[in-house]
Amino acid sequence: MTPPAQMIAPDDDLCGAPLLRKAFALEPGHGDVVSARLLVTALGVVEATLNGEPVSEDVLTPGWSSYEWRLRQAEVDVLAMLRDTNVLGLRLGNGWARGRLGWTGGRALYTDELGALAELTVRYADGHEQVVQTDGTWRAGPSDTTSNDLYDGQTIDAGRRTPGWDAPGFDDAGWSGVHVLPFDHARLTPYVGPPVVRHEEVPAQRVWTSPSGRTLVDFGQNLVGWVRLSVTGPAGHEIVLRHAEVLEDGELGTRPLRSARATDRYVLSGAQDRFEPTLTLHGFRYVEVEGWPGEVRPEDLVAVVVGSRVERTGRFECSSDLLTRFHRNVVWGMRGNFVDVPTDCPQRDERLGWTGDISVFAPTAAYLFDVADFLRDWLADLAAEQRHADGVVPFVVPDTLKSDPFPFRPDQLGATAVWGDAAVWVPWALWWAYGDEAVVRDQLGSMLGHLRRVQASLSPTGVWDTGFQFGDWLDPDAPPDDPARAKADPGVVATACAHRTASMLERMASAVGADDVAREAGETATALREAFGREYVRGGRVHSDCVTVYALTLVFGLLDEEDRTVAGERLDELVRESGHLISTGFAGTPFVLDALTDTGHLDTAYGLLMQQECPSWLYPVTMGATTVWERWDSMLPDGSVNPGEMTSFNHYALGAVADWMHRTVGGLAPAEPGYRRILVRPRPGGGLTRAETSLDTPHGRAAVAWRVDGDALLVDVEVPEGTVAVVMLPGRPEEEVGPGRHHLRGDAVAGTEVRA
């Protein structure tokens, strides 16, 4: 039996971007080659070539996982690329394993040396197998990259390029050797989620000179990736590209990047050069160009959009251009932050897999794109981190904070609501979206582990008012430098979330036959509900009396009918008193419109949704945003950037409202996990005259399109094979319709209250 491939590292670091090569010939006498499979991974990132050609379209392989326990290995069919004589090439970069991670300067958190592991298995017609793998015989040489970092950028010197280095016939006598690194092969795991790829190209829209005389380029869309450029100039001449999301005072707005340099440098060869920095990643709309020989033309630069290969499944548009644009912003924000890990932001010195963000956004994500495998892969990392932290769900996954000097470690601070609840809320969203019970079974231990850490955190009164909490993070009334200082009492938020988590786990465990888990979760949910009412509710009024606490209390089922009526009226009153301005943060925002809708205040919900003043969902759209912002006022009305240190213009969390838009404005929702039964219930309002939404469900395409025609609501419904739709339209009884297209008529109720 052939021993496994070895993890190898170059004897010289070679500027952190070495080239590795191995020449080999096919073995004669065994007939035709019938298959050729390449397995490849790295400590760092790797680009594999065979005979000078990339083996796949993937970039940033093997992505970012919890490397201590899970290092993914890409598998590629290279049969069509083989020749009689061959060269397997590997180009390495620092990536997440050795690059900078987090805002406190952490670097090389996973490895001090770059390493690569590859194994090519060639199978012949007679059954013979030839194995070419990384070992001590490989050679290492320099690339044209002299520095590379995901946060800081990449420097490429075209004069250092070595044509043909990964093709047969190249003389590598001047190259150095490699050595074998200690490596536990038990860490290797196949990809569960999709690879990272180039999605599309966005041409430059405008080139101009800033007030200070600098050359600026606008790509018209806040995106994630890099700029590919073509240029001719003197040998040794350097071009510098700096990236940012916004302009400030007419110049490139780099302050929100904090310490991330987001700068690429290119040294020209003297001939026509083409540069593409595939060992870095930027979140940007604007680029500042320095040192360009001659005049910069828009056609000289193109933005390459990079992200995980997730397929678009859900769509939405309506008669409001602003609301339709907002929905597009949600889509772009998600795309930019789903780069192997669901990150909080893609541009500054952070870019971490914050659990709180995906906890609230997962239902929206699962509608917009097929994220089943993407999030299953991430949940495997969450469970691995949790197992090594005594059951505590980290704030970020993969968990870089556990080795960070910053006093922000969950193993010391304990379980947290919303953030820790990702262990349950994300599997719940996947179960409802895809009906796949495997994710429930796979994550059952993780879900129960989190619940038990919550149980251990409860105070003697039975509520969760102990320990650290993010609370209603980024309440718009909180000071810019203290985003946790929200109006909502953190104990109310935490206890309500704990009840939701326990209730979800009870239902999921019951669905997969885990009766003991269901029983424990159900008992916990009952106890939390009783304690919540005893400690926090007085005659329908909820402690701290603000929008978020009513939103959570109502949506999470913590009130009896009498108190629910009072709480719903109070929520409606608070929102109206605010002038329909947002007053919620991370915890309350995803649920406030459901709370209003479910208690009969649809008009107020639409008033909140359609508001254009700051703070609101549509305010950033009126300011030219093309993604969702981190703060409601990341840009102030005068066009200046929020003075707070934490200001991103590409955060998907507050875009979680798109889930309500799909279900309530569009009228398309699952009536049971996996959409085998579909709920069709459009609820017009807000002055909208039409809307349509569609979803590629596990059973096929489902769609709802409606328009107001006088006093009639005209609705077109598409139901996929093997499913049934429950239709609820105003002015007609509830009914069920089967597969096919249906044209239905109800009463137009735009602008009126609709009682649940």
Beta strands, then each sheet from edge to edge (+ up, - down):
strand 1: 8-10
strand 2: 19-25
strand 3: 33-43
strand 4: 45-50
strand 5: 53-54
strand 6: 58-59
strand 7: 71-77
strand 8: 85-93
strand 9: 115-124
strand 10: 129-133
strand 11: 139-141
strand 12: 145-149
strand 13: 153-157
strand 14: 178-180
strand 15: 188-190
strand 16: 196-203
strand 17: 206-209
strand 18: 215-232
strand 19: 238-244
strand 20: 246-248
strand 21: 251-253
strand 22: 263-267
strand 23: 272-275
strand 24: 282-290
strand 25: 301-308
strand 26: 314-318
strand 27: 537-538
strand 28: 541-542
strand 29: 668-670
strand 30: 677-680
strand 31: 690-697
strand 32: 700-709
strand 33: 712-719
strand 34: 724-727
strand 35: 735-737
strand 36: 740-747
sheet 1: 1+ 14-
sheet 2: 5+ 4- 8+ 2- 11+
sheet 3: 10+ 9- 3+ 7- 15-
sheet 4: 6+ 16- 25+ 18- 17+
sheet 5: 6+ 16- 25+ 18- 23+
sheet 6: 6+ 16- 25+ 18- 24+ 19- 22+ 13+ 12-
sheet 7: 20+ 21-
sheet 8: 26+ 31- 32+ 33- 36+
sheet 9: 27+ 28-
sheet 10: 29+ 30- 34- 35+
end
